Amino acid sequence: MNFKTITAAAVLGLSLMACTTATKNATKENLSSTELSKKEQVVALLNSFNTGDQTPISYINPNKYIQHNLGVADGLEGFGAVMQHAPEGGFKADVIRSFEDGEYVFTHTKYDFFGPKVGFDIFRFEKGRIVEHWDNLTTIQPANASGHTQFDGETKITDLDKTESNKKVVKNFIDDILLAHKTNFTDYINPQKYIQHNPSIADGLEGFGAAMQYFAKNGLVMEFEKTHKILGEGNFVLSISEGKFGKGEHTAFYDLFRLEDGKIVEHWDVIAPIPAKSEWKNENGKF
């Protein structure tokens, strides 16, 4: 395994394995007494990389932890092989944005993990405990032509009453624009406000168009083939899709959108290749 490409799940695993004893000794009373929301539990878990606090390990069900990181074996035991590769000084995690949608929590995080990384993580809860995890991670790149990084931009969650309608806008945008290749962009995007955080694309529809022209000229592709999840809280929506990218590599697309008045006005993403099945460490699949 190339440990420089292990995703955020492996980072999480290193912390979890270090705290396995605490998990085994946790009582049902301890677990039920937490007053933290699901979102707060996940943020505390990721922040434990920085603090060394072992309490958040009790938020995970050690008997049912389904792992979709393909570089790590299933369950907490799967992280044992990763432990020996932890660098001196450990890892760091800075949660930039966090959201809750029913039994799911998803985060946008800056990692120090064998170098600077940007990642999206999704955690699923069942009966109050974390039982499943997905992620997508890539190396941090310089700011794009419009001066935006992969992390800056709006963080405030608003329009909680519009969560479902905003998720529908994003679903229709993906179905029409990214899957069906229609050109009715302004039905979904506000061209006067569209802020782009992809490191290779500038703001506005002009920036997107220029990027697509570059891809076509150089024989590159960005093809969405299927969307697996759409999660949201208020004005933020995360889509999880698969397709092809670059020279046709099997790829996972995690796209975070911010909406205003029913239109997309800001976008962040993490695009990462999916390894061949022969390299998988579990049988759960990426999605």
Backbone as CSV, one residue per row, in Angstrom:
resi,resn,N_x,N_y,N_z,CA_x,CA_y,CA_z,C_x,C_y,C_z
1,MET,0.841,-1.207,0.000,0.000,0.000,0.000,0.867,1.245,0.000
2,ASN,0.483,2.209,-0.783,1.155,3.502,-0.750,0.516,4.342,0.336
3,PHE,1.170,4.468,1.471,0.555,5.109,2.621,0.414,6.605,2.465
4,LYS,1.032,7.171,1.446,0.829,8.596,1.199,-0.527,8.857,0.557
5,THR,-1.182,7.788,0.091,-2.483,7.978,-0.540,-3.619,7.378,0.271
6,ILE,-3.337,6.908,1.472,-4.406,6.411,2.322,-5.346,7.562,2.624
7,THR,-6.631,7.335,2.571,-7.578,8.427,2.732,-7.839,8.735,4.191
8,ALA,-8.746,9.686,4.405,-8.991,10.191,5.750,-9.438,9.103,6.698
9,ALA,-10.041,8.040,6.194,-10.455,6.961,7.074,-9.264,6.354,7.793
10,ALA,-8.138,6.259,7.115,-6.953,5.707,7.753,-6.465,6.624,8.858
11,VAL,-6.556,7.911,8.611,-6.183,8.861,9.652,-7.042,8.640,10.879
12,LEU,-8.337,8.527,10.645,-9.263,8.285,11.733,-8.916,6.988,12.437
13,GLY,-8.573,5.976,11.655,-8.282,4.680,12.228,-7.110,4.686,13.175
14,LEU,-6.087,5.458,12.860,-4.925,5.506,13.724,-5.308,5.982,15.112
15,SER,-6.144,6.978,15.177,-6.599,7.482,16.463,-7.473,6.454,17.166
16,LEU,-8.350,5.788,16.386,-9.273,4.836,16.980,-8.546,3.627,17.557
17,MET,-7.584,3.111,16.831,-6.868,1.945,17.315,-6.101,2.250,18.582
18,ALA,-5.596,3.464,18.673,-4.866,3.852,19.874,-5.774,3.868,21.084
19,CYS,-7.083,3.957,20.825,-8.047,4.078,21.917,-8.934,2.845,22.054
20,THR,-8.538,1.715,21.493,-9.382,0.532,21.495,-9.752,0.097,22.903
21,THR,-8.816,0.178,23.829,-9.085,-0.231,25.198,-10.205,0.581,25.810
22,ALA,-10.199,1.882,25.505,-11.251,2.748,26.033,-12.609,2.330,25.489
23,THR,-12.638,1.905,24.237,-13.897,1.478,23.637,-14.433,0.236,24.321
24,LYS,-13.598,-0.736,24.538,-14.028,-1.994,25.130,-14.561,-1.806,26.540
25,ASN,-14.055,-0.808,27.236,-14.454,-0.595,28.615,-15.619,0.365,28.771
26,ALA,-16.047,0.975,27.664,-17.143,1.939,27.750,-18.441,1.228,28.101
27,THR,-19.258,1.784,28.985,-20.524,1.196,29.390,-21.668,1.825,28.624
28,LYS,-22.813,1.137,28.609,-23.976,1.683,27.939,-24.409,2.987,28.588
29,GLU,-24.229,3.079,29.914,-24.594,4.306,30.599,-23.746,5.467,30.119
30,ASN,-22.453,5.236,29.939,-21.568,6.279,29.444,-22.013,6.734,28.067
31,LEU,-22.355,5.777,27.197,-22.695,6.100,25.823,-23.997,6.883,25.735
32,SER,-24.977,6.518,26.558,-26.273,7.169,26.469,-26.289,8.524,27.156
33,SER,-25.273,8.816,27.938,-25.278,10.055,28.709,-24.790,11.246,27.888
34,THR,-24.230,10.985,26.699,-23.719,12.104,25.918,-24.835,13.045,25.515
35,GLU,-24.579,14.314,25.616,-25.556,15.325,25.231,-25.142,16.010,23.938
36,LEU,-24.127,15.493,23.290,-23.665,16.080,22.036,-24.555,15.649,20.870
37,SER,-24.734,16.541,19.919,-25.422,16.175,18.693,-24.526,15.250,17.874
38,LYS,-25.086,14.629,16.854,-24.278,13.774,15.988,-23.131,14.578,15.373
39,LYS,-23.434,15.772,14.925,-22.411,16.627,14.328,-21.304,16.935,15.334
40,GLU,-21.683,17.256,16.546,-20.682,17.581,17.571,-19.826,16.364,17.910
41,GLN,-20.422,15.175,17.878,-19.644,13.961,18.141,-18.577,13.749,17.063
42,VAL,-18.969,13.925,15.812,-18.014,13.737,14.717,-16.897,14.769,14.792
43,VAL,-17.234,16.017,15.033,-16.203,17.057,15.138,-15.260,16.745,16.289
44,ALA,-15.805,16.290,17.423,-14.955,15.927,18.558,-14.046,14.758,18.217
45,LEU,-14.579,13.809,17.453,-13.779,12.648,17.050,-12.607,13.071,16.175
46,LEU,-12.870,13.901,15.184,-11.797,14.358,14.311,-10.820,15.263,15.055
47,ASN,-11.345,16.073,15.966,-10.481,16.968,16.727,-9.595,16.216,17.708
48,SER,-9.947,14.964,18.016,-9.126,14.181,18.943,-7.752,13.881,18.359
49,PHE,-7.590,14.019,17.029,-6.252,13.896,16.449,-5.328,14.946,17.058
50,ASN,-5.896,16.119,17.327,-5.101,17.239,17.828,-4.941,17.199,19.341
51,THR,-5.984,16.725,20.040,-5.988,16.800,21.502,-5.544,15.525,22.188
52,GLY,-5.671,14.386,21.507,-5.369,13.111,22.140,-6.476,12.625,23.055
53,ASP,-7.618,13.320,23.083,-8.744,12.948,23.930,-9.301,11.599,23.477
54,GLN,-9.417,10.647,24.413,-9.905,9.315,24.069,-11.417,9.176,24.205
55,THR,-12.079,10.169,24.767,-13.527,10.075,24.975,-14.304,9.830,23.693
56,PRO,-14.006,10.514,22.581,-14.816,10.343,21.369,-14.809,8.937,20.785
57,ILE,-13.878,8.070,21.219,-13.884,6.710,20.697,-15.181,5.998,21.050
58,SER,-15.813,6.399,22.145,-17.053,5.744,22.574,-18.229,6.086,21.677
59,TYR,-18.068,7.031,20.761,-19.147,7.377,19.834,-19.260,6.383,18.688
60,ILE,-18.286,5.477,18.566,-18.253,4.493,17.484,-18.665,3.128,18.012
61,ASN,-19.458,2.417,17.251,-19.839,1.058,17.598,-18.715,0.118,17.150
62,PRO,-17.925,-0.431,18.076,-16.784,-1.257,17.678,-17.186,-2.592,17.076
63,ASN,-18.449,-2.979,17.267,-18.925,-4.251,16.735,-19.552,-4.118,15.358
64,LYS,-19.735,-2.872,14.904,-20.318,-2.646,13.584,-19.781,-1.339,13.033
65,TYR,-18.586,-1.388,12.501,-17.999,-0.200,11.884,-17.647,-0.558,10.449
66,ILE,-18.513,-0.173,9.512,-18.373,-0.526,8.098,-17.497,0.511,7.405
67,GLN,-16.441,0.048,6.812,-15.430,0.931,6.241,-15.492,0.932,4.719
68,HIS,-15.607,2.136,4.139,-15.605,2.266,2.686,-14.296,2.852,2.156
69,ASN,-13.346,3.044,3.050,-11.992,3.368,2.605,-11.381,2.084,2.071
70,LEU,-11.056,2.047,0.803,-10.631,0.806,0.173,-9.195,0.430,0.497
71,GLY,-8.481,1.339,1.173,-7.114,1.040,1.561,-6.984,0.510,2.965
72,VAL,-8.122,0.297,3.651,-8.120,-0.150,5.047,-9.112,-1.290,5.204
73,ALA,-8.734,-2.331,5.930,-9.630,-3.466,6.160,-10.819,-3.039,7.006
74,ASP,-11.872,-3.828,6.970,-13.124,-3.492,7.636,-12.974,-3.515,9.153
75,GLY,-13.797,-2.706,9.834,-13.811,-2.694,11.290,-12.604,-2.007,11.892
76,LEU,-12.638,-1.838,13.202,-11.517,-1.193,13.887,-10.233,-2.002,13.773
77,GLU,-10.383,-3.326,13.668,-9.183,-4.162,13.576,-8.377,-3.882,12.317
78,GLY,-9.049,-3.378,11.308,-8.373,-3.121,10.045,-7.313,-2.059,10.113
79,PHE,-7.323,-1.280,11.189,-6.356,-0.199,11.301,-5.038,-0.624,11.942
80,GLY,-4.988,-1.857,12.446,-3.767,-2.300,13.115,-2.541,-2.220,12.220
81,ALA,-2.708,-2.626,10.949,-1.581,-2.617,10.021,-1.124,-1.208,9.682
82,VAL,-2.023,-0.229,9.857,-1.680,1.150,9.536,-0.889,1.810,10.664
83,MET,-1.115,1.352,11.875,-0.530,1.997,13.056,0.982,2.157,12.962
84,GLN,1.661,1.125,12.479,3.118,1.150,12.464,3.682,2.183,11.492
85,HIS,2.823,2.714,10.611,3.279,3.696,9.636,2.980,5.127,10.060
86,ALA,2.436,5.302,11.249,2.144,6.656,11.724,3.447,7.430,11.902
87,PRO,3.531,8.639,11.363,4.764,9.424,11.507,4.911,9.951,12.930
88,GLU,6.114,10.263,13.305,6.345,10.843,14.618,5.637,12.192,14.703
89,GLY,4.910,12.381,15.772,4.156,13.619,15.921,2.699,13.474,15.561
90,GLY,2.317,12.318,14.949,0.923,12.053,14.669,0.349,12.879,13.536
91,PHE,-0.962,13.025,13.554,-1.696,13.697,12.493,-2.490,14.866,13.054
92,LYS,-2.932,15.760,12.173,-3.742,16.905,12.569,-4.986,16.973,11.687
93,ALA,-6.061,17.482,12.259,-7.301,17.655,11.508,-7.943,18.977,11.908
94,ASP,-8.315,19.763,10.927,-8.981,21.045,11.154,-10.305,21.020,10.397
95,VAL,-11.401,20.830,11.128,-12.719,20.751,10.501,-13.161,22.161,10.116
96,ILE,-13.287,22.394,8.819,-13.677,23.710,8.310,-15.190,23.862,8.295
97,ARG,-15.891,22.806,7.870,-17.346,22.822,7.786,-17.878,21.467,8.236
98,SER,-19.016,21.477,8.927,-19.650,20.225,9.340,-21.161,20.373,9.217
99,PHE,-21.811,19.270,8.830,-23.241,19.302,8.528,-23.901,18.013,9.010
100,GLU,-25.194,18.098,9.288,-25.951,16.948,9.754,-27.216,16.801,8.917
101,ASP,-27.450,15.581,8.423,-28.635,15.285,7.632,-29.184,13.950,8.103
102,GLY,-30.154,13.990,9.014,-30.711,12.757,9.558,-29.662,11.948,10.290
103,GLU,-29.452,10.715,9.836,-28.471,9.828,10.468,-27.067,10.018,9.913
104,TYR,-26.886,11.002,9.036,-25.580,11.247,8.419,-24.979,12.563,8.913
105,VAL,-23.656,12.554,9.075,-22.876,13.772,9.308,-21.788,13.803,8.256
106,PHE,-21.594,14.963,7.622,-20.500,15.071,6.654,-19.680,16.315,6.963
107,THR,-18.378,16.190,6.729,-17.442,17.250,7.090,-16.518,17.593,5.930
108,HIS,-16.020,18.818,5.960,-15.022,19.326,5.021,-13.820,19.694,5.872
109,THR,-12.715,18.977,5.702,-11.628,19.025,6.672,-10.265,19.211,6.011
110,LYS,-9.425,19.988,6.686,-8.025,20.139,6.295,-7.201,19.191,7.163
111,TYR,-6.444,18.300,6.522,-5.638,17.315,7.238,-4.148,17.580,7.058
112,ASP,-3.386,17.238,8.094,-1.941,17.100,7.975,-1.677,15.610,8.120
113,PHE,-1.563,14.936,7.002,-1.467,13.487,6.964,-0.536,13.091,5.828
114,PHE,0.731,12.826,6.185,1.767,12.621,5.175,1.736,13.769,4.174
115,GLY,1.634,14.978,4.686,1.524,16.158,3.856,0.123,16.737,3.928
116,PRO,-0.064,17.954,3.442,-1.369,18.618,3.529,-2.403,17.980,2.611
117,LYS,-3.591,17.691,3.157,-4.664,17.057,2.411,-5.981,17.800,2.659
118,VAL,-6.861,17.720,1.669,-8.231,18.195,1.811,-9.137,16.982,1.695
119,GLY,-10.134,16.890,2.571,-10.997,15.716,2.536,-12.437,16.002,2.899
120,PHE,-13.316,15.185,2.351,-14.703,15.109,2.799,-14.896,13.754,3.457
121,ASP,-15.539,13.737,4.617,-15.863,12.506,5.329,-17.362,12.445,5.556
122,ILE,-17.921,11.242,5.473,-19.321,11.007,5.789,-19.389,9.911,6.841
123,PHE,-20.157,10.164,7.894,-20.368,9.192,8.960,-21.858,8.899,9.071
124,ARG,-22.204,7.628,9.176,-23.597,7.243,9.392,-23.779,6.745,10.824
125,PHE,-24.837,7.199,11.454,-25.169,6.795,12.822,-26.298,5.777,12.806
126,GLU,-26.282,4.923,13.796,-27.341,3.955,14.019,-27.497,3.783,15.515
127,LYS,-28.684,4.044,16.021,-28.954,3.972,17.465,-27.968,4.823,18.253
128,GLY,-27.652,5.987,17.703,-26.827,6.947,18.418,-25.332,6.756,18.318
129,ARG,-24.876,5.758,17.558,-23.438,5.517,17.449,-23.025,5.418,15.982
130,ILE,-21.766,5.768,15.704,-21.235,5.732,14.340,-21.038,4.283,13.916
131,VAL,-21.598,3.921,12.747,-21.492,2.538,12.276,-20.941,2.432,10.856
132,GLU,-20.749,3.581,10.181,-20.294,3.495,8.791,-19.577,4.780,8.395
133,HIS,-18.607,4.646,7.503,-17.782,5.790,7.115,-17.370,5.722,5.646
134,TRP,-17.505,6.865,4.980,-17.020,7.056,3.606,-16.131,8.299,3.588
135,ASP,-15.230,8.400,2.593,-14.426,9.616,2.487,-13.848,9.781,1.088
136,ASN,-13.306,10.955,0.843,-12.557,11.251,-0.376,-11.502,12.276,-0.006
137,LEU,-10.271,12.061,-0.420,-9.145,12.875,0.045,-8.170,13.106,-1.101
138,THR,-7.597,14.299,-1.148,-6.572,14.574,-2.150,-5.603,15.616,-1.600
139,THR,-4.499,15.787,-2.280,-3.474,16.744,-1.864,-3.957,18.175,-2.083
140,ILE,-3.655,19.051,-1.131,-4.030,20.458,-1.260,-3.217,21.106,-2.382
141,GLN,-3.914,21.888,-3.205,-3.301,22.581,-4.327,-3.294,24.088,-4.082
142,PRO,-2.486,24.846,-4.819,-2.491,26.312,-4.680,-3.851,26.898,-5.060
143,ALA,-4.068,28.153,-4.693,-5.310,28.848,-5.022,-5.527,28.867,-6.536
144,ASN,-6.790,28.927,-6.941,-7.102,28.938,-8.374,-6.915,30.330,-8.977
145,ALA,-7.254,30.466,-10.241,-7.029,31.728,-10.959,-7.828,32.887,-10.376
146,SER,-8.881,32.583,-9.641,-9.687,33.630,-9.001,-9.248,33.906,-7.566
147,GLY,-8.201,33.213,-7.133,-7.657,33.450,-5.800,-8.320,32.677,-4.688
148,HIS,-9.167,31.705,-5.026,-9.867,30.930,-4.001,-9.132,29.627,-3.711
149,THR,-9.096,29.254,-2.431,-8.481,28.002,-2.018,-9.538,26.909,-1.929
150,GLN,-9.096,25.720,-1.576,-10.022,24.596,-1.423,-10.788,24.639,-0.106
151,PHE,-10.547,25.673,0.715,-11.179,25.754,2.031,-11.914,27.062,2.301
152,ASP,-11.502,28.171,1.717,-12.093,29.459,2.084,-13.519,29.564,1.557
153,GLY,-14.175,30.676,1.864,-15.554,30.860,1.448,-16.513,30.792,2.619
154,GLU,-17.780,30.826,2.319,-18.835,30.869,3.334,-18.868,29.598,4.175
155,THR,-19.130,29.760,5.461,-19.270,28.613,6.359,-20.611,28.612,7.092
156,LYS,-21.316,29.729,7.088,-22.556,29.850,7.858,-23.678,29.043,7.221
157,ILE,-24.348,28.235,8.048,-25.481,27.434,7.594,-26.761,28.246,7.793
158,THR,-27.522,28.407,6.720,-28.790,29.137,6.766,-29.864,28.323,6.040
159,ASP,-31.067,28.870,5.982,-32.162,28.287,5.191,-32.432,26.827,5.542
160,LEU,-32.492,26.523,6.832,-32.732,25.141,7.242,-34.059,24.605,6.720
161,ASP,-35.011,25.493,6.472,-36.307,25.066,5.938,-36.240,24.726,4.454
162,LYS,-35.105,24.986,3.824,-34.960,24.738,2.389,-34.037,23.556,2.081
163,THR,-33.709,22.767,3.100,-32.768,21.658,2.892,-33.216,20.743,1.753
164,GLU,-34.441,20.276,1.803,-34.899,19.305,0.801,-35.008,19.930,-0.586
165,SER,-35.481,21.168,-0.662,-35.581,21.808,-1.980,-34.200,22.071,-2.560
166,ASN,-33.223,22.419,-1.727,-31.865,22.630,-2.223,-31.233,21.319,-2.684
167,LYS,-31.508,20.232,-1.969,-31.011,18.927,-2.403,-31.603,18.548,-3.759
168,LYS,-32.850,18.903,-3.973,-33.487,18.611,-5.252,-32.861,19.424,-6.378
169,VAL,-32.517,20.687,-6.105,-31.843,21.514,-7.114,-30.529,20.862,-7.533
170,VAL,-29.749,20.422,-6.559,-28.459,19.800,-6.864,-28.662,18.501,-7.641
171,LYS,-29.633,17.694,-7.226,-29.901,16.446,-7.954,-30.263,16.735,-9.406
172,ASN,-31.126,17.713,-9.627,-31.531,18.045,-10.995,-30.367,18.620,-11.801
173,PHE,-29.503,19.402,-11.136,-28.321,19.939,-11.801,-27.414,18.801,-12.281
174,ILE,-27.176,17.836,-11.414,-26.324,16.707,-11.788,-26.975,15.902,-12.905
175,ASP,-28.284,15.632,-12.773,-28.987,14.839,-13.784,-28.969,15.531,-15.147
176,ASP,-29.250,16.827,-15.153,-29.359,17.550,-16.426,-27.999,17.920,-17.019
177,ILE,-27.152,18.524,-16.204,-25.896,19.098,-16.715,-24.770,18.072,-16.778
178,LEU,-24.570,17.334,-15.690,-23.408,16.448,-15.612,-23.661,15.058,-16.190
179,LEU,-24.906,14.580,-16.111,-25.212,13.257,-16.655,-25.791,13.323,-18.065
180,ALA,-26.748,14.217,-18.278,-27.402,14.315,-19.591,-26.732,15.319,-20.517
181,HIS,-25.769,16.080,-20.004,-24.989,17.047,-20.798,-25.858,18.121,-21.457
182,LYS,-26.920,18.522,-20.760,-27.710,19.643,-21.235,-26.950,20.942,-20.960
183,THR,-27.408,22.025,-21.522,-26.681,23.299,-21.396,-27.487,24.381,-20.681
184,ASN,-28.537,23.984,-19.971,-29.362,24.968,-19.260,-28.746,25.319,-17.896
185,PHE,-27.485,25.768,-17.916,-26.727,26.053,-16.697,-27.444,27.043,-15.779
186,THR,-27.998,28.091,-16.362,-28.564,29.158,-15.530,-29.876,28.750,-14.859
187,ASP,-30.406,27.583,-15.173,-31.549,27.067,-14.420,-31.116,26.670,-13.014
188,TYR,-29.811,26.410,-12.834,-29.305,25.904,-11.570,-28.218,26.772,-10.939
189,ILE,-27.494,27.527,-11.743,-26.360,28.313,-11.260,-26.641,29.803,-11.448
190,ASN,-26.308,30.595,-10.439,-26.382,32.048,-10.557,-25.069,32.533,-11.158
191,PRO,-25.038,32.905,-12.435,-23.765,33.256,-13.083,-23.124,34.522,-12.527
192,GLN,-23.902,35.374,-11.893,-23.348,36.612,-11.322,-22.639,36.379,-9.987
193,LYS,-22.926,35.227,-9.339,-22.381,34.991,-8.000,-21.558,33.704,-7.886
194,TYR,-21.403,32.966,-8.963,-20.820,31.624,-8.866,-19.339,31.671,-8.495
195,ILE,-19.029,31.222,-7.275,-17.664,31.205,-6.739,-17.130,29.785,-6.819
196,GLN,-15.952,29.618,-7.388,-15.377,28.307,-7.647,-14.138,28.085,-6.778
197,HIS,-14.100,26.922,-6.083,-12.952,26.580,-5.243,-12.138,25.418,-5.799
198,ASN,-12.554,24.868,-6.928,-11.715,23.875,-7.594,-10.410,24.565,-7.983
199,PRO,-9.251,23.978,-7.667,-7.981,24.664,-7.913,-7.663,24.914,-9.385
200,SER,-8.378,24.259,-10.297,-8.082,24.400,-11.725,-9.137,25.186,-12.495
201,ILE,-10.141,25.706,-11.790,-11.239,26.381,-12.472,-11.465,27.755,-11.854
202,ALA,-11.647,28.766,-12.683,-11.891,30.122,-12.210,-13.383,30.330,-11.958
203,ASP,-13.730,31.467,-11.372,-15.114,31.785,-11.043,-15.988,31.888,-12.291
204,GLY,-17.302,31.774,-12.061,-18.289,32.023,-13.101,-18.406,30.902,-14.119
205,LEU,-19.418,31.008,-14.946,-19.605,30.021,-16.009,-18.480,30.077,-17.030
206,GLU,-17.853,31.255,-17.149,-16.726,31.376,-18.075,-15.559,30.504,-17.632
207,GLY,-15.329,30.459,-16.339,-14.249,29.627,-15.827,-14.506,28.157,-16.074
208,PHE,-15.750,27.742,-15.869,-16.106,26.348,-16.123,-15.956,26.015,-17.606
209,GLY,-16.419,26.920,-18.455,-16.310,26.700,-19.900,-14.875,26.590,-20.362
210,ALA,-14.010,27.449,-19.818,-12.587,27.413,-20.190,-11.949,26.096,-19.772
211,ALA,-12.338,25.593,-18.598,-11.785,24.324,-18.122,-12.215,23.173,-19.028
212,MET,-13.481,23.179,-19.461,-13.977,22.122,-20.334,-13.299,22.169,-21.706
213,GLN,-13.029,23.378,-22.188,-12.325,23.515,-23.458,-10.904,22.954,-23.349
214,TYR,-10.254,23.207,-22.220,-8.907,22.678,-21.993,-8.942,21.146,-21.997
215,PHE,-9.937,20.572,-21.321,-10.057,19.116,-21.277,-10.229,18.558,-22.685
216,ALA,-11.131,19.152,-23.452,-11.389,18.656,-24.807,-10.153,18.759,-25.690
217,LYS,-9.443,19.869,-25.582,-8.259,20.102,-26.410,-7.154,19.106,-26.103
218,ASN,-7.087,18.661,-24.850,-5.998,17.777,-24.423,-6.434,16.314,-24.258
219,GLY,-7.594,15.987,-24.774,-8.051,14.604,-24.737,-8.380,14.100,-23.352
220,LEU,-8.804,14.998,-22.459,-9.144,14.641,-21.091,-10.664,14.578,-20.938
221,VAL,-11.111,13.888,-19.907,-12.550,13.752,-19.685,-12.906,14.069,-18.238
222,MET,-14.134,14.501,-18.034,-14.748,14.580,-16.714,-16.183,14.114,-16.891
223,GLU,-16.394,12.814,-16.700,-17.682,12.199,-16.961,-18.305,11.667,-15.675
224,PHE,-19.478,12.191,-15.340,-20.248,11.667,-14.218,-21.139,10.550,-14.746
225,GLU,-21.101,9.386,-14.084,-21.868,8.239,-14.554,-22.984,7.845,-13.604
226,LYS,-22.809,8.118,-12.301,-23.832,7.747,-11.324,-23.651,8.563,-10.057
227,THR,-24.752,9.013,-9.474,-24.715,9.702,-8.187,-25.255,8.770,-7.116
228,HIS,-24.489,8.584,-6.044,-24.828,7.624,-5.000,-25.538,8.251,-3.806
229,LYS,-25.166,9.460,-3.449,-25.776,10.111,-2.296,-25.873,11.613,-2.538
230,ILE,-26.927,12.200,-2.003,-27.041,13.649,-1.932,-27.480,13.984,-0.516
231,LEU,-26.618,14.664,0.215,-26.863,15.019,1.609,-26.840,16.526,1.742
232,GLY,-27.580,17.050,2.705,-27.584,18.498,2.843,-28.028,18.979,4.207
233,GLU,-27.690,20.209,4.480,-28.216,20.927,5.648,-28.370,22.382,5.246
234,GLY,-29.611,22.836,5.146,-29.857,24.225,4.791,-29.341,24.573,3.416
235,ASN,-28.448,25.564,3.377,-27.936,26.090,2.112,-26.737,25.325,1.565
236,PHE,-26.323,24.236,2.204,-25.189,23.426,1.745,-25.668,22.026,1.358
237,VAL,-25.180,21.536,0.221,-25.532,20.204,-0.261,-24.266,19.513,-0.761
238,LEU,-24.079,18.255,-0.346,-22.951,17.447,-0.797,-23.460,16.319,-1.684
239,SER,-22.879,16.181,-2.873,-23.197,15.051,-3.755,-21.995,14.129,-3.844
240,ILE,-22.269,12.822,-3.915,-21.232,11.796,-3.998,-21.496,10.999,-5.269
241,SER,-20.576,11.073,-6.211,-20.781,10.470,-7.533,-19.546,9.698,-7.965
242,GLU,-19.742,8.880,-8.996,-18.597,8.204,-9.614,-18.634,8.406,-11.113
243,GLY,-17.477,8.248,-11.727,-17.380,8.417,-13.172,-15.957,8.260,-13.635
244,LYS,-15.591,9.049,-14.645,-14.247,8.992,-15.207,-13.640,10.388,-15.212
245,PHE,-12.329,10.439,-15.039,-11.651,11.733,-14.992,-10.274,11.606,-15.626
246,GLY,-9.800,12.733,-16.173,-8.470,12.740,-16.771,-8.414,11.885,-18.026
247,LYS,-7.592,10.873,-18.005,-7.450,9.960,-19.139,-8.462,8.816,-19.095
248,GLY,-9.490,8.972,-18.266,-10.522,7.943,-18.181,-10.446,7.110,-16.928
249,GLU,-9.698,7.583,-15.918,-9.518,6.843,-14.674,-10.825,6.778,-13.888
250,HIS,-11.138,5.602,-13.334,-12.315,5.425,-12.488,-12.169,6.330,-11.266
251,THR,-13.159,7.189,-11.031,-12.983,8.314,-10.110,-14.195,8.528,-9.214
252,ALA,-13.938,8.983,-7.989,-14.984,9.414,-7.059,-15.013,10.936,-7.030
253,PHE,-16.201,11.498,-7.200,-16.410,12.943,-7.164,-17.229,13.296,-5.919
254,TYR,-16.646,14.099,-5.044,-17.394,14.653,-3.914,-17.506,16.152,-4.171
255,ASP,-18.734,16.658,-4.313,-18.971,18.059,-4.643,-19.843,18.704,-3.577
256,LEU,-19.356,19.794,-3.002,-20.115,20.556,-2.017,-20.589,21.851,-2.662
257,PHE,-21.896,22.088,-2.592,-22.503,23.272,-3.191,-23.142,24.144,-2.108
258,ARG,-23.042,25.457,-2.279,-23.815,26.395,-1.453,-24.841,27.061,-2.354
259,LEU,-26.060,27.195,-1.846,-27.140,27.743,-2.651,-27.729,28.997,-2.008
260,GLU,-28.205,29.875,-2.847,-28.955,31.055,-2.433,-30.170,31.180,-3.339
261,ASP,-31.340,31.330,-2.735,-32.571,31.546,-3.510,-32.752,30.498,-4.604
262,GLY,-32.425,29.257,-4.271,-32.654,28.164,-5.201,-31.634,28.008,-6.311
263,LYS,-30.535,28.738,-6.247,-29.483,28.638,-7.267,-28.129,28.370,-6.601
264,ILE,-27.281,27.641,-7.302,-25.924,27.355,-6.815,-25.072,28.612,-6.957
265,VAL,-24.389,28.988,-5.867,-23.545,30.192,-5.901,-22.099,29.920,-5.475
266,GLU,-21.808,28.697,-4.987,-20.441,28.400,-4.557,-20.214,26.898,-4.615
267,HIS,-18.968,26.500,-4.909,-18.671,25.084,-5.118,-17.264,24.732,-4.657
268,TRP,-17.176,23.627,-3.901,-15.904,23.012,-3.495,-15.954,21.550,-3.940
269,ASP,-14.808,20.936,-4.174,-14.833,19.518,-4.522,-13.537,18.813,-4.141
270,VAL,-13.643,17.487,-4.085,-12.488,16.594,-3.968,-12.686,15.497,-5.006
271,ILE,-11.735,15.384,-5.903,-11.764,14.388,-6.976,-10.610,13.424,-6.732
272,ALA,-10.916,12.138,-6.602,-9.863,11.165,-6.280,-10.097,9.861,-7.029
273,PRO,-9.020,9.214,-7.507,-9.158,7.948,-8.235,-9.605,6.820,-7.315
274,ILE,-10.332,5.866,-7.882,-10.764,4.671,-7.161,-9.820,3.537,-7.535
275,PRO,-9.174,2.892,-6.568,-8.218,1.833,-6.898,-8.890,0.618,-7.522
276,ALA,-8.113,-0.149,-8.244,-8.600,-1.398,-8.829,-9.035,-2.345,-7.719
277,LYS,-10.026,-3.181,-7.977,-10.570,-4.054,-6.943,-9.512,-4.983,-6.359
278,SER,-8.521,-5.312,-7.141,-7.453,-6.189,-6.650,-6.663,-5.551,-5.515
279,GLU,-6.781,-4.230,-5.364,-6.055,-3.517,-4.312,-6.914,-3.229,-3.085
280,TRP,-8.189,-3.561,-3.130,-9.080,-3.254,-2.013,-8.720,-4.060,-0.778
281,LYS,-8.852,-3.439,0.389,-8.615,-4.093,1.666,-9.920,-4.513,2.355
282,ASN,-11.048,-4.110,1.776,-12.340,-4.581,2.252,-13.257,-4.782,1.053
283,GLU,-14.420,-5.387,1.282,-15.335,-5.706,0.183,-16.560,-4.797,0.163
284,ASN,-16.485,-3.647,0.851,-17.656,-2.785,0.973,-17.846,-1.814,-0.194
285,GLY,-16.828,-1.628,-0.990,-16.916,-0.696,-2.117,-16.733,0.747,-1.699
286,LYS,-16.419,1.592,-2.631,-16.173,3.000,-2.360,-17.439,3.731,-1.943
287,PHE,-18.598,3.279,-2.453,-19.834,4.031,-2.240,-20.858,3.289,-1.383
